[in-house]
């Protein structure tokens, strides 16, 4: 009996020891460097950086710039895009951008939940900024891809094959998010400012509100074919940036300009002859023409994009503005002023040319490493005759196109498609020898083409990218 008691006692002790050890092991197994829950202020910094570097400044800008002839592709996949060899129709071509956009939207949804109904309810500054960034990423997504999964997307383990939402519905949500963001940023909160966690505006809510109004101006203009509201564009611009210091851009010593980084690594993008010809047409008064591009043996050597020029690295002129310290623009001050000038010109307002001149000055003096002066801008502006009607509207759009060099390719591509849809395609003519293969949109990403039957059906063989315009450009999806 004594031996039985000893055995039972020993087993009980062992059981208690194991129970205690399991509790301890739960603590030991927690990875403090990878917590399951993070405060929103730490999450949103990463979204800001990715929205600028990965979403706006990288692949989408490279391809958009080539399709809008802001640049030319001279090597590897950029050359394939240039000559329309397979790449524009492949699901793999834009997969990185597609996946990154959905990653930002999923992360932003987490932040919005936290700050609206979750454990950080009442954190209105972070909530408002997250709503603005959601609108921004969502607009980039639908502008490039058209109809996309949205309302059912970002629910892993719940909805495996999300439905595809119409662009018209998605755009309504873009405007809704921006207006909600403005309202929340105006609401008093007991939570501290984001401060340095906000790598764009350092927790300045007033500047975020200006940025949201600027985006409202951009997207209102985007929908001009469907519902023109040029006075609305002007009103939004007037409520937005007052100068270059307010613009929506990322400048951070730890985040290199992606256009510069790509060029230094790949040397795959060069000067397009059609873009160079556009600048030469401005005359010698435009100081940018001689300074924008590198020279080879003393001469500017553009890639002739009116034909399938020779593929090769280091044989064509490239941007002379390249620097890893250059800003990554989400919305520039010069774009904002060009939006206002276009709206005024379309309304026939007499101040349109003066606004265009201010936009040209802003483009000249933007905060890049290679700088031009306001005096140089005034010399060029003085060479421009007084313009009216269609001639003025064309000049505004040409100058806006030039201002987007070198890496505001997403907006350049959006403008080209919008102008074509509105009957102004001759303002910035595309000279690619295969006009029938101008990509009207980006192809859906491989991750969804291979797993989502809704996307696979719409994708087909990929050639829809040449045939089907996005909704705001007059298409059905």
Secondary structure, 3 states (H helix, E strand, C coil): CHHHHHHHHHHHHHHHHHHHHHHHHHHHCCCCCCCCCCCHHHHHHHHHHHHHHHHHCCHHHHHHHHHCCCCEECCHHHHHHHCCCCHHHCCCCCHHHHHHHHHHHHHHHHHHHHHHCCCCCCCHHHHHHHHHHHHHHHHHHHHHHCCEECCCCCCCCCCCCCCEECHHHHHHHHHHHHHHHHHHHCCCCCCCCCHHHCCCCCCCHHHHHHHHHHHHHHHHHHCCCCCCCHHHHHHHHHCCCCCHHHCEEECECCECCHHHHHHHHHCCEECEHHHHHHHHCCCCCCCHHHHCECCECCECCCECCCCCCCCCCCCCCCECCCCCCCCEEEECHHHHHHHHHHHHHHCCCCCHHHHHHHHHHHHHCCCCCCCCCHHHHHHHHHCCCCCCHHHHHHHHHHHHHHHCCCCCHHHHHHHHHHHHHCCCCCCCCCCCCCHHHCCCCCCCCHHHHCCCHHHHHHHCCCCHHHHCCCHHHCCCC
